[in-house]
Amino acid sequence: MPDPHIGTLREKPLHASLKQWCALPGDRMEVPVDGFVIDLVRDGLLIEIQTGGFSSMKRKLSALLERDHRVRIVHPIATDTWIVKVDEDGTINDPRQSPKHGVPADVFGELVSFPHLIAHPGFEIEVVMTTEEQYRARTGHRAWRRNGWSVLERRLIDVVDSVLLSKPGDLVDLIPGTLPAPFTTADLAAALGRPRRTAQQAAYCLRKAEVITAVGKDGNAVLYEVA
């Protein structure tokens, strides 16, 4: 049987803080369930804090849902991020605010790993909107997107909102009501204020969840309508 405390051995600050934020009186932490260690167990609901990508959870989720467990993923998206750079001598510089601001629809970038599961009656996602600190240093690892700076850890400052996605129709609520009908992924990107890639990921998830359908094409662009 897995050690019930094994999940805390390499626990990162953001993960630990979100687990404490989620926990209610009576919840049990780091509980072995069917060969997996679960972050929180609440009256039969298995709650997993996932601060990174969803792809690593596919096998775990499939196994738990096949055994009729109810599973909730709690996933943080930062509306505001304060970047703190740590010099090679350990000097911690004053934080600066990142120009990037997350929105709930950013969850589509992770949901692409298993969009069909949103229709499963035992599965749900709680998108937690946060403010956080991100500590970075030059570690020698590849981090070309940040000019050589790698993320050491993330720390929770505050939780500002949360959105529960428990059925396919909830995904539609992440889409602005200003979209034309029909719409393309270019229209969706403009409405969300996100890159085209995010809109394409959103369209993929919405299509797999059967809440939008392809109704034609405008040149090379697929036209969609809400089902």
ZAMARGU-4260 file (C-alpha; in steps of 0.2 Angstrom, whole numbers, plus 5000, padded with zeros to 4 digits):
<rodrens>
0) 5000/5000/5000 | 5007/5017/4996 | 5013/5028/5010 | 4999/5041/5014 | 5013/5054/5015
5) 5022/5051/5000 | 5013/5065/4990 | 5020/5078/5002 | 5038/5073/5000 | 5041/5084/4984
10) 5026/5096/4987 | 5028/5113/4979 | 5022/5129/4989 | 5008/5133/4976 | 5002/5115/4977
15) 5002/5115/4996 | 4994/5132/4998 | 4980/5127/4986 | 4977/5111/4996 | 4975/5121/5012
20) 4963/5133/5003 | 4953/5119/4997 | 4952/5109/5013 | 4936/5109/5023 | 4934/5102/5041
25) 4933/5083/5040 | 4943/5081/5024 | 4957/5069/5024 | 4974/5073/5015 | 4985/5061/5006
30) 4974/5046/5006 | 4978/5030/4997 | 4964/5025/4985 | 4965/5010/4973 | 4984/5012/4971
35) 4984/5031/4970 | 4988/5044/4983 | 4974/5057/4983 | 4977/5075/4989 | 4960/5077/4998
40) 4945/5065/5001 | 4928/5073/5005 | 4913/5062/5008 | 4918/5051/4993 | 4924/5065/4982
45) 4942/5064/4977 | 4950/5081/4975 | 4967/5082/4965 | 4977/5098/4965 | 4985/5100/4948
50) 4996/5115/4946 | 5004/5109/4930 | 4998/5100/4914 | 4984/5088/4913 | 4992/5075/4902
55) 5001/5067/4916 | 4984/5063/4925 | 4976/5053/4910 | 4980/5036/4917 | 4975/5040/4935
60) 4959/5048/4930 | 4954/5034/4919 | 4957/5021/4932 | 4948/5031/4946 | 4933/5035/4935
65) 4932/5017/4929 | 4930/5012/4947 | 4915/5024/4949 | 4924/5037/4960 | 4920/5055/4959
70) 4935/5066/4955 | 4938/5084/4955 | 4953/5093/4947 | 4958/5109/4955 | 4968/5119/4943
75) 4975/5137/4946 | 4976/5150/4933 | 4985/5166/4938 | 4976/5183/4933 | 4991/5192/4940
80) 5009/5185/4942 | 5023/5194/4951 | 5040/5188/4944 | 5054/5187/4957 | 5072/5184/4950
85) 5085/5176/4960 | 5103/5181/4955 | 5117/5168/4955 | 5123/5174/4972 | 5106/5172/4980
90) 5100/5190/4979 | 5082/5191/4977 | 5076/5206/4966 | 5061/5216/4968 | 5046/5208/4960
95) 5039/5215/4944 | 5022/5211/4937 | 5020/5200/4922 | 5011/5207/4907 | 5002/5191/4905
100) 4985/5189/4913 | 4976/5173/4914 | 4957/5170/4911 | 4946/5155/4914 | 4946/5150/4896
105) 4965/5146/4897 | 4960/5129/4905 | 4956/5123/4887 | 4975/5122/4884 | 4975/5108/4897
110) 4958/5100/4894 | 4964/5095/4877 | 4972/5080/4885 | 4954/5073/4889 | 4940/5084/4883
115) 4927/5070/4883 | 4929/5067/4901 | 4919/5083/4905 | 4903/5073/4900 | 4907/5060/4913
120) 4895/5061/4928 | 4909/5058/4940 | 4921/5071/4934 | 4923/5090/4936 | 4936/5104/4936
125) 4937/5118/4947 | 4947/5132/4939 | 4954/5143/4953 | 4959/5161/4948 | 4974/5167/4958
130) 4987/5180/4960 | 5004/5172/4963 | 5023/5174/4964 | 5034/5166/4952 | 5053/5164/4957
135) 5065/5162/4943 | 5084/5159/4942 | 5097/5155/4928 | 5099/5136/4931 | 5108/5131/4915
140) 5092/5122/4909 | 5084/5126/4893 | 5072/5141/4895 | 5073/5150/4879 | 5056/5158/4881
145) 5062/5167/4896 | 5080/5171/4890 | 5088/5158/4900 | 5077/5161/4916 | 5069/5145/4923
150) 5055/5144/4935 | 5061/5138/4952 | 5044/5138/4961 | 5027/5147/4962 | 5019/5154/4977
155) 5000/5158/4980 | 4997/5176/4985 | 4978/5175/4984 | 4963/5166/4977 | 4951/5179/4968
160) 4938/5168/4960 | 4934/5150/4955 | 4923/5142/4942 | 4916/5124/4943 | 4915/5115/4927
165) 4905/5099/4929 | 4896/5096/4913 | 4898/5100/4894 | 4887/5115/4895 | 4898/5124/4908
170) 4912/5125/4894 | 4900/5136/4884 | 4900/5149/4898 | 4919/5151/4896 | 4915/5159/4878
175) 4910/5177/4877 | 4892/5180/4871 | 4899/5192/4858 | 4903/5179/4846 | 4895/5179/4829
180) 4885/5164/4823 | 4892/5155/4815 | 4910/5158/4821 | 4928/5153/4816 | 4943/5151/4828
185) 4949/5168/4823 | 4932/5175/4829 | 4934/5165/4845 | 4952/5171/4848 | 4947/5189/4846
190) 4932/5187/4858 | 4943/5179/4871 | 4958/5190/4868 | 4969/5175/4866 | 4981/5168/4853
195) 4973/5158/4839 | 4981/5142/4846 | 4971/5144/4862 | 4955/5147/4852 | 4959/5131/4842
200) 4962/5121/4858 | 4945/5128/4864 | 4936/5123/4848 | 4943/5106/4849 | 4937/5103/4867
205) 4920/5111/4864 | 4918/5099/4848 | 4924/5084/4858 | 4912/5089/4872 | 4898/5090/4858
210) 4893/5108/4863 | 4898/5115/4846 | 4897/5108/4829 | 4905/5112/4812 | 4892/5119/4800
215) 4903/5123/4785 | 4918/5133/4780 | 4923/5151/4775 | 4938/5148/4764 | 4949/5137/4774
220) 4942/5141/4790 | 4929/5130/4798 | 4913/5138/4804 | 4906/5132/4821 | 4889/5135/4830
225) 4884/5131/4848 | 4874/5115/4847
</rodrens>
